[in-house]
Amino acid sequence: MASINLNVNGKQQTVDVDPKTPVLWVLRDHLNLVGTKYGCGIAQCGACTIHIDGVAVRSCQLPVSVIGQKSITTIEGLAENGDHPVQKAWIEHDVPQCGYCQAGQIMQAVSLLNQKPNPSDEEIETAMNGNICRCGTYLRIKAAIRTAATAKS
């Protein structure tokens, strides 16, 4: 066990965990931030996507010891009232069905728009590839990203 200091959603947090513990489990089990989901456990489905210094990463295989001074943002920290342009677009396009993948999808989409404010369809598809939606709402996801891009510009 080690005492690890983290910056999560703009707040300093200290956790006592094995340094090899994946960030996902630190967030869920130690900080009670359960918006980030466990999907496949091998960083392939995208349900566990968070931001590290603004870049989308999969948290289920990322040891907490590698975070250091980097900033972690989870779905809970994206917008205080759930009113980020991507979240609003998600609702407008009725994207969520079962909802399980949505936090990871949204975090991936926000990272894309931060890097490319007006992405092409091909850039959206490339960036979102690997974020699996069990309900198959991929066309709605793409439309919501386009809407959010328009709202941000």
Short mmCIF file of the C-alpha atoms (twelve columns), coordinates in Angstrom:
data_MODEL
# 
_entry.id   MODEL 
# 
loop_
_atom_site.group_PDB 
_atom_site.id 
_atom_site.type_symbol 
_atom_site.label_atom_id 
_atom_site.label_alt_id 
_atom_site.label_comp_id 
_atom_site.label_asym_id 
_atom_site.label_seq_id 
_atom_site.Cartn_x 
_atom_site.Cartn_y 
_atom_site.Cartn_z 
_atom_site.pdbx_PDB_model_num 
ATOM 1   C CA . MET A 1   0.000   0.000  0.000   1 
ATOM 2   C CA . ALA A 2   1.079   3.534  -0.713  1 
ATOM 3   C CA . SER A 3   -0.370  6.957  -0.093  1 
ATOM 4   C CA . ILE A 4   -0.951  8.500  -3.527  1 
ATOM 5   C CA . ASN A 5   -1.941  12.105 -4.167  1 
ATOM 6   C CA . LEU A 6   -4.180  12.761 -7.145  1 
ATOM 7   C CA . ASN A 7   -5.833  15.756 -8.761  1 
ATOM 8   C CA . VAL A 8   -9.310  14.501 -9.650  1 
ATOM 9   C CA . ASN A 9   -11.909 16.842 -11.112 1 
ATOM 10  C CA . GLY A 10  -9.959  19.816 -9.814  1 
ATOM 11  C CA . LYS A 11  -9.693  18.550 -6.244  1 
ATOM 12  C CA . GLN A 12  -6.678  17.131 -4.471  1 
ATOM 13  C CA . GLN A 13  -7.355  13.595 -3.248  1 
ATOM 14  C CA . THR A 14  -5.190  11.165 -1.288  1 
ATOM 15  C CA . VAL A 15  -5.763  7.421  -1.496  1 
ATOM 16  C CA . ASP A 16  -4.007  4.515  0.193   1 
ATOM 17  C CA . VAL A 17  -3.798  1.813  -2.455  1 
ATOM 18  C CA . ASP A 18  -1.433  -0.612 -4.102  1 
ATOM 19  C CA . PRO A 19  0.409   1.481  -6.731  1 
ATOM 20  C CA . LYS A 20  -0.513  -1.118 -9.370  1 
ATOM 21  C CA . THR A 21  -4.245  -0.553 -8.814  1 
ATOM 22  C CA . PRO A 22  -5.915  0.591  -12.040 1 
ATOM 23  C CA . VAL A 23  -7.167  4.173  -11.964 1 
ATOM 24  C CA . LEU A 24  -10.697 2.907  -12.686 1 
ATOM 25  C CA . TRP A 25  -10.860 1.095  -9.354  1 
ATOM 26  C CA . VAL A 26  -9.329  4.001  -7.455  1 
ATOM 27  C CA . LEU A 27  -12.039 6.256  -8.882  1 
ATOM 28  C CA . ARG A 28  -14.900 3.840  -8.270  1 
ATOM 29  C CA . ASP A 29  -13.910 2.074  -5.050  1 
ATOM 30  C CA . HIS A 30  -11.888 4.702  -3.206  1 
ATOM 31  C CA . LEU A 31  -13.317 8.020  -4.414  1 
ATOM 32  C CA . ASN A 32  -16.906 6.882  -5.093  1 
ATOM 33  C CA . LEU A 33  -16.855 8.332  -8.609  1 
ATOM 34  C CA . VAL A 34  -18.909 5.612  -10.259 1 
ATOM 35  C CA . GLY A 35  -19.758 7.360  -13.536 1 
ATOM 36  C CA . THR A 36  -16.719 5.769  -15.149 1 
ATOM 37  C CA . LYS A 37  -17.717 2.205  -15.969 1 
ATOM 38  C CA . TYR A 38  -15.981 -1.157 -16.058 1 
ATOM 39  C CA . GLY A 39  -16.613 -2.818 -19.387 1 
ATOM 40  C CA . CYS A 40  -14.065 -5.277 -20.713 1 
ATOM 41  C CA . GLY A 41  -11.138 -4.836 -18.316 1 
ATOM 42  C CA . ILE A 42  -8.599  -4.897 -21.168 1 
ATOM 43  C CA . ALA A 43  -8.872  -1.281 -22.383 1 
ATOM 44  C CA . GLN A 44  -10.710 -2.246 -25.573 1 
ATOM 45  C CA . CYS A 45  -14.337 -1.140 -25.137 1 
ATOM 46  C CA . GLY A 46  -14.004 2.468  -23.977 1 
ATOM 47  C CA . ALA A 47  -16.494 2.360  -21.090 1 
ATOM 48  C CA . CYS A 48  -13.695 3.369  -18.692 1 
ATOM 49  C CA . THR A 49  -12.537 6.420  -20.686 1 
ATOM 50  C CA . ILE A 50  -11.430 9.423  -18.628 1 
ATOM 51  C CA . HIS A 51  -9.194  12.402 -19.347 1 
ATOM 52  C CA . ILE A 52  -5.605  12.659 -18.185 1 
ATOM 53  C CA . ASP A 53  -4.480  16.239 -18.739 1 
ATOM 54  C CA . GLY A 54  -7.366  16.615 -21.200 1 
ATOM 55  C CA . VAL A 55  -6.555  13.551 -23.303 1 
ATOM 56  C CA . ALA A 56  -8.910  10.562 -23.428 1 
ATOM 57  C CA . VAL A 57  -7.386  7.410  -21.927 1 
ATOM 58  C CA . ARG A 58  -8.730  4.059  -20.814 1 
ATOM 59  C CA . SER A 59  -8.535  3.750  -17.044 1 
ATOM 60  C CA . CYS A 60  -9.096  0.019  -16.490 1 
ATOM 61  C CA . GLN A 61  -5.489  -0.934 -17.250 1 
ATOM 62  C CA . LEU A 62  -3.725  2.290  -16.205 1 
ATOM 63  C CA . PRO A 63  -1.858  1.889  -12.894 1 
ATOM 64  C CA . VAL A 64  -2.525  4.772  -10.517 1 
ATOM 65  C CA . SER A 65  1.216   5.056  -9.879  1 
ATOM 66  C CA . VAL A 66  1.828   6.519  -13.361 1 
ATOM 67  C CA . ILE A 67  -0.496  9.496  -12.865 1 
ATOM 68  C CA . GLY A 68  1.889   11.627 -10.809 1 
ATOM 69  C CA . GLN A 69  0.982   15.329 -11.024 1 
ATOM 70  C CA . LYS A 70  -1.313  14.894 -14.022 1 
ATOM 71  C CA . SER A 71  -4.920  15.991 -13.788 1 
ATOM 72  C CA . ILE A 72  -7.730  13.418 -13.968 1 
ATOM 73  C CA . THR A 73  -11.184 14.390 -15.216 1 
ATOM 74  C CA . THR A 74  -14.092 11.979 -14.987 1 
ATOM 75  C CA . ILE A 75  -17.618 12.330 -16.353 1 
ATOM 76  C CA . GLU A 76  -18.588 13.801 -12.965 1 
ATOM 77  C CA . GLY A 77  -16.030 16.573 -13.425 1 
ATOM 78  C CA . LEU A 78  -16.831 17.402 -17.040 1 
ATOM 79  C CA . ALA A 79  -19.545 19.939 -16.180 1 
ATOM 80  C CA . GLU A 80  -21.000 20.837 -12.818 1 
ATOM 81  C CA . ASN A 81  -24.613 20.512 -13.957 1 
ATOM 82  C CA . GLY A 82  -24.243 18.050 -16.817 1 
ATOM 83  C CA . ASP A 83  -24.492 20.918 -19.271 1 
ATOM 84  C CA . HIS A 84  -21.337 20.504 -21.305 1 
ATOM 85  C CA . PRO A 85  -22.121 21.025 -25.027 1 
ATOM 86  C CA . VAL A 86  -21.476 17.319 -25.710 1 
ATOM 87  C CA . GLN A 87  -23.803 16.260 -22.911 1 
ATOM 88  C CA . LYS A 88  -26.509 18.595 -24.211 1 
ATOM 89  C CA . ALA A 89  -26.066 17.242 -27.749 1 
ATOM 90  C CA . TRP A 90  -26.300 13.678 -26.416 1 
ATOM 91  C CA . ILE A 91  -29.720 14.480 -24.976 1 
ATOM 92  C CA . GLU A 92  -30.832 16.403 -28.061 1 
ATOM 93  C CA . HIS A 93  -30.053 13.406 -30.291 1 
ATOM 94  C CA . ASP A 94  -31.470 10.854 -27.836 1 
ATOM 95  C CA . VAL A 95  -28.169 8.970  -27.869 1 
ATOM 96  C CA . PRO A 96  -28.426 6.981  -24.619 1 
ATOM 97  C CA . GLN A 97  -30.282 3.716  -24.765 1 
ATOM 98  C CA . CYS A 98  -29.022 1.430  -21.990 1 
ATOM 99  C CA . GLY A 99  -26.549 4.195  -21.097 1 
ATOM 100 C CA . TYR A 100 -23.713 1.955  -19.996 1 
ATOM 101 C CA . CYS A 101 -21.141 3.208  -22.503 1 
ATOM 102 C CA . GLN A 102 -22.208 6.827  -22.458 1 
ATOM 103 C CA . ALA A 103 -19.682 8.259  -19.984 1 
ATOM 104 C CA . GLY A 104 -16.819 6.780  -21.990 1 
ATOM 105 C CA . GLN A 105 -18.343 7.856  -25.298 1 
ATOM 106 C CA . ILE A 106 -18.841 11.410 -24.044 1 
ATOM 107 C CA . MET A 107 -15.323 11.661 -22.616 1 
ATOM 108 C CA . GLN A 108 -13.870 10.425 -25.922 1 
ATOM 109 C CA . ALA A 109 -16.001 12.896 -27.893 1 
ATOM 110 C CA . VAL A 110 -14.994 15.830 -25.671 1 
ATOM 111 C CA . SER A 111 -11.325 14.946 -26.110 1 
ATOM 112 C CA . LEU A 112 -11.824 14.827 -29.888 1 
ATOM 113 C CA . LEU A 113 -13.513 18.232 -29.953 1 
ATOM 114 C CA . ASN A 114 -10.805 19.737 -27.762 1 
ATOM 115 C CA . GLN A 115 -8.231  18.595 -30.319 1 
ATOM 116 C CA . LYS A 116 -10.301 19.172 -33.469 1 
ATOM 117 C CA . PRO A 117 -13.116 21.676 -32.887 1 
ATOM 118 C CA . ASN A 118 -14.739 20.947 -36.260 1 
ATOM 119 C CA . PRO A 119 -13.967 17.321 -37.135 1 
ATOM 120 C CA . SER A 120 -14.964 15.647 -40.370 1 
ATOM 121 C CA . ASP A 121 -17.111 12.520 -40.325 1 
ATOM 122 C CA . GLU A 122 -13.978 10.472 -40.960 1 
ATOM 123 C CA . GLU A 123 -12.194 12.114 -38.020 1 
ATOM 124 C CA . ILE A 124 -15.195 11.446 -35.770 1 
ATOM 125 C CA . GLU A 125 -15.298 7.793  -36.832 1 
ATOM 126 C CA . THR A 126 -11.549 7.383  -36.303 1 
ATOM 127 C CA . ALA A 127 -11.584 9.037  -32.886 1 
ATOM 128 C CA . MET A 128 -14.628 7.106  -31.684 1 
ATOM 129 C CA . ASN A 129 -13.467 3.760  -33.092 1 
ATOM 130 C CA . GLY A 130 -13.079 1.330  -30.233 1 
ATOM 131 C CA . ASN A 131 -15.707 2.938  -28.027 1 
ATOM 132 C CA . ILE A 132 -18.277 0.182  -28.187 1 
ATOM 133 C CA . CYS A 133 -21.997 0.872  -27.889 1 
ATOM 134 C CA . ARG A 134 -23.923 -2.293 -27.144 1 
ATOM 135 C CA . CYS A 135 -27.121 -0.626 -28.377 1 
ATOM 136 C CA . GLY A 136 -25.616 0.483  -31.698 1 
ATOM 137 C CA . THR A 137 -26.368 4.208  -31.480 1 
ATOM 138 C CA . TYR A 138 -23.314 5.106  -33.552 1 
ATOM 139 C CA . LEU A 139 -25.216 7.308  -36.036 1 
ATOM 140 C CA . ARG A 140 -26.752 9.282  -33.167 1 
ATOM 141 C CA . ILE A 141 -23.331 9.590  -31.525 1 
ATOM 142 C CA . LYS A 142 -21.877 11.033 -34.722 1 
ATOM 143 C CA . ALA A 143 -24.794 13.456 -35.090 1 
ATOM 144 C CA . ALA A 144 -24.425 14.566 -31.472 1 
ATOM 145 C CA . ILE A 145 -20.710 15.213 -31.949 1 
ATOM 146 C CA . ARG A 146 -21.476 17.302 -35.036 1 
ATOM 147 C CA . THR A 147 -24.058 19.287 -33.053 1 
ATOM 148 C CA . ALA A 148 -21.647 19.812 -30.149 1 
ATOM 149 C CA . ALA A 149 -18.961 20.988 -32.573 1 
ATOM 150 C CA . THR A 150 -21.378 23.570 -33.948 1 
ATOM 151 C CA . ALA A 151 -22.339 24.673 -30.437 1 
ATOM 152 C CA . LYS A 152 -18.705 25.113 -29.410 1 
ATOM 153 C CA . SER A 153 -17.620 27.152 -32.440 1 
# 
